[in-house]
Amino acid sequence: MYIPASFALPPDAREQVFDIVEANPFATLICASGGDLQAVHLPCLLDPARGPHGTLRAHVARANPI
């Protein structure tokens, strides 16, 4: 994905970003379907050692209608 230089993070920001994600372990997933919006909070786990930029995992319960 193209990221303009004015929005790029400095090379030393990785740990700061990881700290923010670990301190705020929920994400909001918003889906548009049939003209309606649905939103659900997802618990997230960050694995900073997996992949070149870390891996963010989230969970949606099977019973969740979204």
CHARMM internal coordinates of N, CA and C (Angstrom, degrees):
IC EDIT
DIST 1 N 1 CA 1.4379
DIST 1 CA 1 C 1.5221
ANGL 1 N 1 CA 1 C 108.16
DIST 1 C 2 N 1.3110
ANGL 1 CA 1 C 2 N 116.48
DIHE 1 N 1 CA 1 C 2 N 136.44
DIST 2 N 2 CA 1.4577
ANGL 1 C 2 N 2 CA 121.63
DIHE 1 CA 1 C 2 N 2 CA 177.75
DIST 2 CA 2 C 1.5186
ANGL 2 N 2 CA 2 C 110.19
DIHE 1 C 2 N 2 CA 2 C -74.58
DIST 2 C 3 N 1.3222
ANGL 2 CA 2 C 3 N 116.23
DIHE 2 N 2 CA 2 C 3 N 129.32
DIST 3 N 3 CA 1.4618
ANGL 2 C 3 N 3 CA 122.00
DIHE 2 CA 2 C 3 N 3 CA 175.92
DIST 3 CA 3 C 1.5190
ANGL 3 N 3 CA 3 C 107.40
DIHE 2 C 3 N 3 CA 3 C -123.24
DIST 3 C 4 N 1.3393
ANGL 3 CA 3 C 4 N 117.82
DIHE 3 N 3 CA 3 C 4 N 116.32
DIST 4 N 4 CA 1.4627
ANGL 3 C 4 N 4 CA 119.85
DIHE 3 CA 3 C 4 N 4 CA 178.47
DIST 4 CA 4 C 1.5340
ANGL 4 N 4 CA 4 C 110.37
DIHE 3 C 4 N 4 CA 4 C -58.38
DIST 4 C 5 N 1.2940
ANGL 4 CA 4 C 5 N 116.62
DIHE 4 N 4 CA 4 C 5 N 148.04
DIST 5 N 5 CA 1.4653
ANGL 4 C 5 N 5 CA 121.54
DIHE 4 CA 4 C 5 N 5 CA -177.38
DIST 5 CA 5 C 1.5221
ANGL 5 N 5 CA 5 C 112.06
DIHE 4 C 5 N 5 CA 5 C -55.83
DIST 5 C 6 N 1.3257
ANGL 5 CA 5 C 6 N 117.29
DIHE 5 N 5 CA 5 C 6 N -33.93
DIST 6 N 6 CA 1.4670
ANGL 5 C 6 N 6 CA 119.73
DIHE 5 CA 5 C 6 N 6 CA -178.56
DIST 6 CA 6 C 1.5398
ANGL 6 N 6 CA 6 C 112.63
DIHE 5 C 6 N 6 CA 6 C -68.84
DIST 6 C 7 N 1.3424
ANGL 6 CA 6 C 7 N 117.75
DIHE 6 N 6 CA 6 C 7 N -16.55
DIST 7 N 7 CA 1.4617
ANGL 6 C 7 N 7 CA 122.06
DIHE 6 CA 6 C 7 N 7 CA 178.65
DIST 7 CA 7 C 1.5280
ANGL 7 N 7 CA 7 C 112.81
DIHE 6 C 7 N 7 CA 7 C -107.63
DIST 7 C 8 N 1.3142
ANGL 7 CA 7 C 8 N 117.57
DIHE 7 N 7 CA 7 C 8 N -3.92
DIST 8 N 8 CA 1.4636
ANGL 7 C 8 N 8 CA 121.20
DIHE 7 CA 7 C 8 N 8 CA -177.96
DIST 8 CA 8 C 1.5245
ANGL 8 N 8 CA 8 C 110.30
DIHE 7 C 8 N 8 CA 8 C -72.42
DIST 8 C 9 N 1.3187
ANGL 8 CA 8 C 9 N 115.23
DIHE 8 N 8 CA 8 C 9 N 143.21
DIST 9 N 9 CA 1.4543
ANGL 8 C 9 N 9 CA 120.53
DIHE 8 CA 8 C 9 N 9 CA 177.39
DIST 9 CA 9 C 1.5163
ANGL 9 N 9 CA 9 C 109.72
DIHE 8 C 9 N 9 CA 9 C -83.21
DIST 9 C 10 N 1.3260
ANGL 9 CA 9 C 10 N 117.21
DIHE 9 N 9 CA 9 C 10 N 145.06
DIST 10 N 10 CA 1.4626
ANGL 9 C 10 N 10 CA 118.68
DIHE 9 CA 9 C 10 N 10 CA 175.26
DIST 10 CA 10 C 1.5265
ANGL 10 N 10 CA 10 C 109.80
DIHE 9 C 10 N 10 CA 10 C -67.08
DIST 10 C 11 N 1.3197
ANGL 10 CA 10 C 11 N 117.73
DIHE 10 N 10 CA 10 C 11 N 155.28
DIST 11 N 11 CA 1.4767
ANGL 10 C 11 N 11 CA 120.75
DIHE 10 CA 10 C 11 N 11 CA -176.33
DIST 11 CA 11 C 1.5273
ANGL 11 N 11 CA 11 C 113.81
DIHE 10 C 11 N 11 CA 11 C -57.29
DIST 11 C 12 N 1.3175
ANGL 11 CA 11 C 12 N 118.21
DIHE 11 N 11 CA 11 C 12 N -28.03
DIST 12 N 12 CA 1.4635
ANGL 11 C 12 N 12 CA 120.26
DIHE 11 CA 11 C 12 N 12 CA -177.44
DIST 12 CA 12 C 1.5270
ANGL 12 N 12 CA 12 C 113.30
DIHE 11 C 12 N 12 CA 12 C -89.04
DIST 12 C 13 N 1.3281
ANGL 12 CA 12 C 13 N 118.81
DIHE 12 N 12 CA 12 C 13 N 8.62
DIST 13 N 13 CA 1.4617
ANGL 12 C 13 N 13 CA 122.36
DIHE 12 CA 12 C 13 N 13 CA -177.22
DIST 13 CA 13 C 1.5237
ANGL 13 N 13 CA 13 C 113.15
DIHE 12 C 13 N 13 CA 13 C -86.67
DIST 13 C 14 N 1.3125
ANGL 13 CA 13 C 14 N 118.26
DIHE 13 N 13 CA 13 C 14 N -8.75
DIST 14 N 14 CA 1.4702
ANGL 13 C 14 N 14 CA 121.81
DIHE 13 CA 13 C 14 N 14 CA -175.25
DIST 14 CA 14 C 1.5309
ANGL 14 N 14 CA 14 C 111.97
DIHE 13 C 14 N 14 CA 14 C -54.00
DIST 14 C 15 N 1.3106
ANGL 14 CA 14 C 15 N 117.57
DIHE 14 N 14 CA 14 C 15 N -49.54
DIST 15 N 15 CA 1.4687
ANGL 14 C 15 N 15 CA 120.80
DIHE 14 CA 14 C 15 N 15 CA -177.74
DIST 15 CA 15 C 1.5264
ANGL 15 N 15 CA 15 C 110.70
DIHE 14 C 15 N 15 CA 15 C -66.22
DIST 15 C 16 N 1.3179
ANGL 15 CA 15 C 16 N 118.08
DIHE 15 N 15 CA 15 C 16 N -36.34
DIST 16 N 16 CA 1.4640
ANGL 15 C 16 N 16 CA 120.94
DIHE 15 CA 15 C 16 N 16 CA 177.58
DIST 16 CA 16 C 1.5267
ANGL 16 N 16 CA 16 C 110.56
DIHE 15 C 16 N 16 CA 16 C -64.02
DIST 16 C 17 N 1.3241
ANGL 16 CA 16 C 17 N 117.34
DIHE 16 N 16 CA 16 C 17 N -42.43
DIST 17 N 17 CA 1.4579
ANGL 16 C 17 N 17 CA 121.40
DIHE 16 CA 16 C 17 N 17 CA 178.63
DIST 17 CA 17 C 1.5234
ANGL 17 N 17 CA 17 C 109.94
DIHE 16 C 17 N 17 CA 17 C -64.34
DIST 17 C 18 N 1.3155
ANGL 17 CA 17 C 18 N 117.41
DIHE 17 N 17 CA 17 C 18 N -44.14
DIST 18 N 18 CA 1.4636
ANGL 17 C 18 N 18 CA 121.18
DIHE 17 CA 17 C 18 N 18 CA 178.67
DIST 18 CA 18 C 1.5286
ANGL 18 N 18 CA 18 C 110.53
DIHE 17 C 18 N 18 CA 18 C -61.09
DIST 18 C 19 N 1.3296
ANGL 18 CA 18 C 19 N 117.63
DIHE 18 N 18 CA 18 C 19 N -40.86
DIST 19 N 19 CA 1.4675
ANGL 18 C 19 N 19 CA 121.21
DIHE 18 CA 18 C 19 N 19 CA 178.63
DIST 19 CA 19 C 1.5285
ANGL 19 N 19 CA 19 C 111.10
DIHE 18 C 19 N 19 CA 19 C -62.15
DIST 19 C 20 N 1.3308
ANGL 19 CA 19 C 20 N 116.91
DIHE 19 N 19 CA 19 C 20 N -40.88
DIST 20 N 20 CA 1.4739
ANGL 19 C 20 N 20 CA 121.17
DIHE 19 CA 19 C 20 N 20 CA 179.39
DIST 20 CA 20 C 1.5282
ANGL 20 N 20 CA 20 C 110.20
DIHE 19 C 20 N 20 CA 20 C -65.01
DIST 20 C 21 N 1.3286
ANGL 20 CA 20 C 21 N 116.84
DIHE 20 N 20 CA 20 C 21 N -44.28
DIST 21 N 21 CA 1.4672
ANGL 20 C 21 N 21 CA 120.59
DIHE 20 CA 20 C 21 N 21 CA -179.35
DIST 21 CA 21 C 1.5217
ANGL 21 N 21 CA 21 C 110.47
DIHE 20 C 21 N 21 CA 21 C -64.81
DIST 21 C 22 N 1.3164
ANGL 21 CA 21 C 22 N 117.27
DIHE 21 N 21 CA 21 C 22 N -42.33
DIST 22 N 22 CA 1.4687
ANGL 21 C 22 N 22 CA 120.00
DIHE 21 CA 21 C 22 N 22 CA -179.25
DIST 22 CA 22 C 1.5315
ANGL 22 N 22 CA 22 C 111.58
DIHE 21 C 22 N 22 CA 22 C -69.09
DIST 22 C 23 N 1.3282
ANGL 22 CA 22 C 23 N 118.06
DIHE 22 N 22 CA 22 C 23 N -29.63
DIST 23 N 23 CA 1.4667
ANGL 22 C 23 N 23 CA 121.46
DIHE 22 CA 22 C 23 N 23 CA 178.52
DIST 23 CA 23 C 1.5308
ANGL 23 N 23 CA 23 C 112.07
DIHE 22 C 23 N 23 CA 23 C -79.16
DIST 23 C 24 N 1.3335
ANGL 23 CA 23 C 24 N 117.00
DIHE 23 N 23 CA 23 C 24 N -17.53
DIST 24 N 24 CA 1.4672
ANGL 23 C 24 N 24 CA 122.81
DIHE 23 CA 23 C 24 N 24 CA -178.87
DIST 24 CA 24 C 1.5222
ANGL 24 N 24 CA 24 C 108.57
DIHE 23 C 24 N 24 CA 24 C -129.44
DIST 24 C 25 N 1.3512
ANGL 24 CA 24 C 25 N 117.60
DIHE 24 N 24 CA 24 C 25 N 77.27
DIST 25 N 25 CA 1.4632
ANGL 24 C 25 N 25 CA 120.82
DIHE 24 CA 24 C 25 N 25 CA -169.08
DIST 25 CA 25 C 1.5299
ANGL 25 N 25 CA 25 C 115.86
DIHE 24 C 25 N 25 CA 25 C -83.42
DIST 25 C 26 N 1.3235
ANGL 25 CA 25 C 26 N 117.67
DIHE 25 N 25 CA 25 C 26 N 23.98
DIST 26 N 26 CA 1.4603
ANGL 25 C 26 N 26 CA 119.85
DIHE 25 CA 25 C 26 N 26 CA 176.04
DIST 26 CA 26 C 1.5161
ANGL 26 N 26 CA 26 C 110.16
DIHE 25 C 26 N 26 CA 26 C -124.87
DIST 26 C 27 N 1.3156
ANGL 26 CA 26 C 27 N 115.94
DIHE 26 N 26 CA 26 C 27 N 144.08
DIST 27 N 27 CA 1.4604
ANGL 26 C 27 N 27 CA 122.41
DIHE 26 CA 26 C 27 N 27 CA 174.85
DIST 27 CA 27 C 1.5190
ANGL 27 N 27 CA 27 C 107.65
DIHE 26 C 27 N 27 CA 27 C -121.41
DIST 27 C 28 N 1.3025
ANGL 27 CA 27 C 28 N 116.69
DIHE 27 N 27 CA 27 C 28 N 161.81
DIST 28 N 28 CA 1.4535
ANGL 27 C 28 N 28 CA 121.61
DIHE 27 CA 27 C 28 N 28 CA 175.01
DIST 28 CA 28 C 1.5197
ANGL 28 N 28 CA 28 C 108.22
DIHE 27 C 28 N 28 CA 28 C -113.67
DIST 28 C 29 N 1.3184
ANGL 28 CA 28 C 29 N 116.59
DIHE 28 N 28 CA 28 C 29 N 120.89
DIST 29 N 29 CA 1.4590
ANGL 28 C 29 N 29 CA 122.84
DIHE 28 CA 28 C 29 N 29 CA 176.62
DIST 29 CA 29 C 1.5244
ANGL 29 N 29 CA 29 C 107.13
DIHE 28 C 29 N 29 CA 29 C -99.16
DIST 29 C 30 N 1.3256
ANGL 29 CA 29 C 30 N 116.44
DIHE 29 N 29 CA 29 C 30 N 123.42
DIST 30 N 30 CA 1.4639
ANGL 29 C 30 N 30 CA 121.78
DIHE 29 CA 29 C 30 N 30 CA 179.88
DIST 30 CA 30 C 1.5200
ANGL 30 N 30 CA 30 C 107.84
DIHE 29 C 30 N 30 CA 30 C -118.09
DIST 30 C 31 N 1.3306
ANGL 30 CA 30 C 31 N 116.10
DIHE 30 N 30 CA 30 C 31 N 127.61
DIST 31 N 31 CA 1.4614
ANGL 30 C 31 N 31 CA 122.30
DIHE 30 CA 30 C 31 N 31 CA -179.24
DIST 31 CA 31 C 1.5191
ANGL 31 N 31 CA 31 C 109.75
DIHE 30 C 31 N 31 CA 31 C -123.50
DIST 31 C 32 N 1.3231
ANGL 31 CA 31 C 32 N 116.08
DIHE 31 N 31 CA 31 C 32 N 139.65
DIST 32 N 32 CA 1.4591
ANGL 31 C 32 N 32 CA 121.56
DIHE 31 CA 31 C 32 N 32 CA 174.86
DIST 32 CA 32 C 1.5196
ANGL 32 N 32 CA 32 C 107.92
DIHE 31 C 32 N 32 CA 32 C -104.42
DIST 32 C 33 N 1.3482
ANGL 32 CA 32 C 33 N 115.17
DIHE 32 N 32 CA 32 C 33 N 129.01
DIST 33 N 33 CA 1.4439
ANGL 32 C 33 N 33 CA 119.90
DIHE 32 CA 32 C 33 N 33 CA -179.17
DIST 33 CA 33 C 1.5215
ANGL 33 N 33 CA 33 C 109.30
DIHE 32 C 33 N 33 CA 33 C -149.01
DIST 33 C 34 N 1.3232
ANGL 33 CA 33 C 34 N 117.01
DIHE 33 N 33 CA 33 C 34 N 121.01
DIST 34 N 34 CA 1.4521
ANGL 33 C 34 N 34 CA 121.28
DIHE 33 CA 33 C 34 N 34 CA 177.04
DIST 34 CA 34 C 1.5192
ANGL 34 N 34 CA 34 C 113.72
DIHE 33 C 34 N 34 CA 34 C 60.97
DIST 34 C 35 N 1.3178
ANGL 34 CA 34 C 35 N 117.88
DIHE 34 N 34 CA 34 C 35 N 31.87
DIST 35 N 35 CA 1.4507
ANGL 34 C 35 N 35 CA 121.55
DIHE 34 CA 34 C 35 N 35 CA 179.95
DIST 35 CA 35 C 1.5122
ANGL 35 N 35 CA 35 C 114.31
DIHE 34 C 35 N 35 CA 35 C 84.82
DIST 35 C 36 N 1.3245
ANGL 35 CA 35 C 36 N 117.97
DIHE 35 N 35 CA 35 C 36 N -2.78
DIST 36 N 36 CA 1.4576
ANGL 35 C 36 N 36 CA 122.22
DIHE 35 CA 35 C 36 N 36 CA 178.31
DIST 36 CA 36 C 1.5165
ANGL 36 N 36 CA 36 C 109.95
DIHE 35 C 36 N 36 CA 36 C -107.85
DIST 36 C 37 N 1.3225
ANGL 36 CA 36 C 37 N 115.46
DIHE 36 N 36 CA 36 C 37 N 155.20
DIST 37 N 37 CA 1.4573
ANGL 36 C 37 N 37 CA 121.45
DIHE 36 CA 36 C 37 N 37 CA 173.13
DIST 37 CA 37 C 1.5134
ANGL 37 N 37 CA 37 C 109.20
DIHE 36 C 37 N 37 CA 37 C -109.02
DIST 37 C 38 N 1.3076
ANGL 37 CA 37 C 38 N 115.76
DIHE 37 N 37 CA 37 C 38 N 138.70
DIST 38 N 38 CA 1.4597
ANGL 37 C 38 N 38 CA 121.74
DIHE 37 CA 37 C 38 N 38 CA 174.29
DIST 38 CA 38 C 1.5187
ANGL 38 N 38 CA 38 C 107.13
DIHE 37 C 38 N 38 CA 38 C -124.68
DIST 38 C 39 N 1.3112
ANGL 38 CA 38 C 39 N 116.85
DIHE 38 N 38 CA 38 C 39 N 142.29
DIST 39 N 39 CA 1.4581
ANGL 38 C 39 N 39 CA 121.30
DIHE 38 CA 38 C 39 N 39 CA 179.10
DIST 39 CA 39 C 1.5160
ANGL 39 N 39 CA 39 C 109.54
DIHE 38 C 39 N 39 CA 39 C -134.04
DIST 39 C 40 N 1.3111
ANGL 39 CA 39 C 40 N 115.62
DIHE 39 N 39 CA 39 C 40 N 146.83
DIST 40 N 40 CA 1.4597
ANGL 39 C 40 N 40 CA 121.82
DIHE 39 CA 39 C 40 N 40 CA 178.23
DIST 40 CA 40 C 1.5279
ANGL 40 N 40 CA 40 C 107.96
DIHE 39 C 40 N 40 CA 40 C -147.87
DIST 40 C 41 N 1.3244
ANGL 40 CA 40 C 41 N 115.58
DIHE 40 N 40 CA 40 C 41 N 143.70
DIST 41 N 41 CA 1.4631
ANGL 40 C 41 N 41 CA 120.19
DIHE 40 CA 40 C 41 N 41 CA 174.94
DIST 41 CA 41 C 1.5249
ANGL 41 N 41 CA 41 C 108.92
DIHE 40 C 41 N 41 CA 41 C -86.37
DIST 41 C 42 N 1.3134
ANGL 41 CA 41 C 42 N 115.67
DIHE 41 N 41 CA 41 C 42 N 138.28
DIST 42 N 42 CA 1.4596
ANGL 41 C 42 N 42 CA 121.22
DIHE 41 CA 41 C 42 N 42 CA -178.93
DIST 42 CA 42 C 1.5183
ANGL 42 N 42 CA 42 C 110.34
DIHE 41 C 42 N 42 CA 42 C -119.71
DIST 42 C 43 N 1.3288
ANGL 42 CA 42 C 43 N 118.25
DIHE 42 N 42 CA 42 C 43 N 130.11
DIST 43 N 43 CA 1.4593
ANGL 42 C 43 N 43 CA 119.45
DIHE 42 CA 42 C 43 N 43 CA 171.58
DIST 43 CA 43 C 1.5301
ANGL 43 N 43 CA 43 C 108.81
DIHE 42 C 43 N 43 CA 43 C -71.47
DIST 43 C 44 N 1.3236
ANGL 43 CA 43 C 44 N 115.79
DIHE 43 N 43 CA 43 C 44 N 140.36
DIST 44 N 44 CA 1.4739
ANGL 43 C 44 N 44 CA 120.64
DIHE 43 CA 43 C 44 N 44 CA -176.67
DIST 44 CA 44 C 1.5228
ANGL 44 N 44 CA 44 C 110.74
DIHE 43 C 44 N 44 CA 44 C -127.22
DIST 44 C 45 N 1.3080
ANGL 44 CA 44 C 45 N 114.95
DIHE 44 N 44 CA 44 C 45 N 148.91
DIST 45 N 45 CA 1.4547
ANGL 44 C 45 N 45 CA 123.16
DIHE 44 CA 44 C 45 N 45 CA 172.82
DIST 45 CA 45 C 1.5216
ANGL 45 N 45 CA 45 C 108.09
DIHE 44 C 45 N 45 CA 45 C -127.35
DIST 45 C 46 N 1.3073
ANGL 45 CA 45 C 46 N 116.04
DIHE 45 N 45 CA 45 C 46 N 136.11
DIST 46 N 46 CA 1.4598
ANGL 45 C 46 N 46 CA 121.20
DIHE 45 CA 45 C 46 N 46 CA 178.13
DIST 46 CA 46 C 1.5172
ANGL 46 N 46 CA 46 C 109.22
DIHE 45 C 46 N 46 CA 46 C -105.90
DIST 46 C 47 N 1.3219
ANGL 46 CA 46 C 47 N 116.08
DIHE 46 N 46 CA 46 C 47 N 127.32
DIST 47 N 47 CA 1.4634
ANGL 46 C 47 N 47 CA 121.97
DIHE 46 CA 46 C 47 N 47 CA 173.39
DIST 47 CA 47 C 1.5252
ANGL 47 N 47 CA 47 C 106.56
DIHE 46 C 47 N 47 CA 47 C -111.00
DIST 47 C 48 N 1.3377
ANGL 47 CA 47 C 48 N 118.10
DIHE 47 N 47 CA 47 C 48 N 94.25
DIST 48 N 48 CA 1.4616
ANGL 47 C 48 N 48 CA 120.66
DIHE 47 CA 47 C 48 N 48 CA -174.52
DIST 48 CA 48 C 1.5219
ANGL 48 N 48 CA 48 C 114.34
DIHE 47 C 48 N 48 CA 48 C -67.43
DIST 48 C 49 N 1.3349
ANGL 48 CA 48 C 49 N 117.53
DIHE 48 N 48 CA 48 C 49 N -18.19
DIST 49 N 49 CA 1.4638
ANGL 48 C 49 N 49 CA 120.68
DIHE 48 CA 48 C 49 N 49 CA -177.71
DIST 49 CA 49 C 1.5183
ANGL 49 N 49 CA 49 C 113.21
DIHE 48 C 49 N 49 CA 49 C -89.67
DIST 49 C 50 N 1.3298
ANGL 49 CA 49 C 50 N 118.10
DIHE 49 N 49 CA 49 C 50 N -11.38
DIST 50 N 50 CA 1.4659
ANGL 49 C 50 N 50 CA 120.46
DIHE 49 CA 49 C 50 N 50 CA -176.38
DIST 50 CA 50 C 1.5214
ANGL 50 N 50 CA 50 C 109.94
DIHE 49 C 50 N 50 CA 50 C -94.89
DIST 50 C 51 N 1.3158
ANGL 50 CA 50 C 51 N 116.81
DIHE 50 N 50 CA 50 C 51 N 118.07
DIST 51 N 51 CA 1.4552
ANGL 50 C 51 N 51 CA 121.76
DIHE 50 CA 50 C 51 N 51 CA 179.28
DIST 51 CA 51 C 1.5185
ANGL 51 N 51 CA 51 C 112.21
DIHE 50 C 51 N 51 CA 51 C 84.52
DIST 51 C 52 N 1.3145
ANGL 51 CA 51 C 52 N 117.07
DIHE 51 N 51 CA 51 C 52 N 166.43
DIST 52 N 52 CA 1.4680
ANGL 51 C 52 N 52 CA 120.98
DIHE 51 CA 51 C 52 N 52 CA -175.86
DIST 52 CA 52 C 1.5297
ANGL 52 N 52 CA 52 C 113.64
DIHE 51 C 52 N 52 CA 52 C -67.95
DIST 52 C 53 N 1.3266
ANGL 52 CA 52 C 53 N 117.69
DIHE 52 N 52 CA 52 C 53 N -22.50
DIST 53 N 53 CA 1.4646
ANGL 52 C 53 N 53 CA 121.20
DIHE 52 CA 52 C 53 N 53 CA -178.88
DIST 53 CA 53 C 1.5271
ANGL 53 N 53 CA 53 C 111.59
DIHE 52 C 53 N 53 CA 53 C -123.20
DIST 53 C 54 N 1.3314
ANGL 53 CA 53 C 54 N 116.98
DIHE 53 N 53 CA 53 C 54 N 15.21
DIST 54 N 54 CA 1.4541
ANGL 53 C 54 N 54 CA 120.66
DIHE 53 CA 53 C 54 N 54 CA -174.32
DIST 54 CA 54 C 1.5151
ANGL 54 N 54 CA 54 C 109.67
DIHE 53 C 54 N 54 CA 54 C 82.99
DIST 54 C 55 N 1.3102
ANGL 54 CA 54 C 55 N 116.75
DIHE 54 N 54 CA 54 C 55 N 171.09
DIST 55 N 55 CA 1.4602
ANGL 54 C 55 N 55 CA 121.91
DIHE 54 CA 54 C 55 N 55 CA 179.36
DIST 55 CA 55 C 1.5200
ANGL 55 N 55 CA 55 C 108.84
DIHE 54 C 55 N 55 CA 55 C -132.47
DIST 55 C 56 N 1.3222
ANGL 55 CA 55 C 56 N 115.55
DIHE 55 N 55 CA 55 C 56 N 129.10
DIST 56 N 56 CA 1.4524
ANGL 55 C 56 N 56 CA 121.93
DIHE 55 CA 55 C 56 N 56 CA 177.41
DIST 56 CA 56 C 1.5214
ANGL 56 N 56 CA 56 C 107.21
DIHE 55 C 56 N 56 CA 56 C -103.29
DIST 56 C 57 N 1.3340
ANGL 56 CA 56 C 57 N 116.33
DIHE 56 N 56 CA 56 C 57 N 123.46
DIST 57 N 57 CA 1.4564
ANGL 56 C 57 N 57 CA 121.18
DIHE 56 CA 56 C 57 N 57 CA 179.82
DIST 57 CA 57 C 1.5283
ANGL 57 N 57 CA 57 C 108.25
DIHE 56 C 57 N 57 CA 57 C -112.39
DIST 57 C 58 N 1.3157
ANGL 57 CA 57 C 58 N 115.73
DIHE 57 N 57 CA 57 C 58 N 142.43
DIST 58 N 58 CA 1.4610
ANGL 57 C 58 N 58 CA 121.73
DIHE 57 CA 57 C 58 N 58 CA 177.89
DIST 58 CA 58 C 1.5148
ANGL 58 N 58 CA 58 C 108.55
DIHE 57 C 58 N 58 CA 58 C -132.87
DIST 58 C 59 N 1.3390
ANGL 58 CA 58 C 59 N 115.60
DIHE 58 N 58 CA 58 C 59 N 164.84
DIST 59 N 59 CA 1.4528
ANGL 58 C 59 N 59 CA 120.02
DIHE 58 CA 58 C 59 N 59 CA -177.25
DIST 59 CA 59 C 1.5271
ANGL 59 N 59 CA 59 C 110.52
DIHE 58 C 59 N 59 CA 59 C -133.79
DIST 59 C 60 N 1.3204
ANGL 59 CA 59 C 60 N 115.68
DIHE 59 N 59 CA 59 C 60 N 130.93
DIST 60 N 60 CA 1.4672
ANGL 59 C 60 N 60 CA 122.08
DIHE 59 CA 59 C 60 N 60 CA 171.40
DIST 60 CA 60 C 1.5134
ANGL 60 N 60 CA 60 C 106.43
DIHE 59 C 60 N 60 CA 60 C -117.14
DIST 60 C 61 N 1.3209
ANGL 60 CA 60 C 61 N 116.80
DIHE 60 N 60 CA 60 C 61 N 125.53
DIST 61 N 61 CA 1.4710
ANGL 60 C 61 N 61 CA 120.33
DIHE 60 CA 60 C 61 N 61 CA -179.84
DIST 61 CA 61 C 1.5216
ANGL 61 N 61 CA 61 C 109.86
DIHE 60 C 61 N 61 CA 61 C -63.57
DIST 61 C 62 N 1.2923
ANGL 61 CA 61 C 62 N 116.80
DIHE 61 N 61 CA 61 C 62 N 142.86
DIST 62 N 62 CA 1.4659
ANGL 61 C 62 N 62 CA 122.00
DIHE 61 CA 61 C 62 N 62 CA 179.54
DIST 62 CA 62 C 1.5213
ANGL 62 N 62 CA 62 C 111.69
DIHE 61 C 62 N 62 CA 62 C -57.47
DIST 62 C 63 N 1.3293
ANGL 62 CA 62 C 63 N 116.97
DIHE 62 N 62 CA 62 C 63 N -34.85
DIST 63 N 63 CA 1.4737
ANGL 62 C 63 N 63 CA 120.72
DIHE 62 CA 62 C 63 N 63 CA -178.72
DIST 63 CA 63 C 1.5279
ANGL 63 N 63 CA 63 C 112.62
DIHE 62 C 63 N 63 CA 63 C -77.93
DIST 63 C 64 N 1.3135
ANGL 63 CA 63 C 64 N 118.47
DIHE 63 N 63 CA 63 C 64 N -8.19
DIST 64 N 64 CA 1.4637
ANGL 63 C 64 N 64 CA 121.26
DIHE 63 CA 63 C 64 N 64 CA -179.13
DIST 64 CA 64 C 1.5221
ANGL 64 N 64 CA 64 C 109.11
DIHE 63 C 64 N 64 CA 64 C -70.69
DIST 64 C 65 N 1.3255
ANGL 64 CA 64 C 65 N 118.88
DIHE 64 N 64 CA 64 C 65 N 126.37
DIST 65 N 65 CA 1.4689
ANGL 64 C 65 N 65 CA 120.92
DIHE 64 CA 64 C 65 N 65 CA -176.80
DIST 65 CA 65 C 1.5272
ANGL 65 N 65 CA 65 C 114.78
DIHE 64 C 65 N 65 CA 65 C -68.53
DIST 65 C 66 N 1.3172
ANGL 65 CA 65 C 66 N 117.61
DIHE 65 N 65 CA 65 C 66 N -13.45
DIST 66 N 66 CA 1.4579
ANGL 65 C 66 N 66 CA 118.15
DIHE 65 CA 65 C 66 N 66 CA 179.81
DIST 66 CA 66 C 1.5174
ANGL 66 N 66 CA 66 C 110.24
DIHE 65 C 66 N 66 CA 66 C -71.27
END
COOR INIT
IC SEED 1 N 1 CA 1 C
IC BUILD
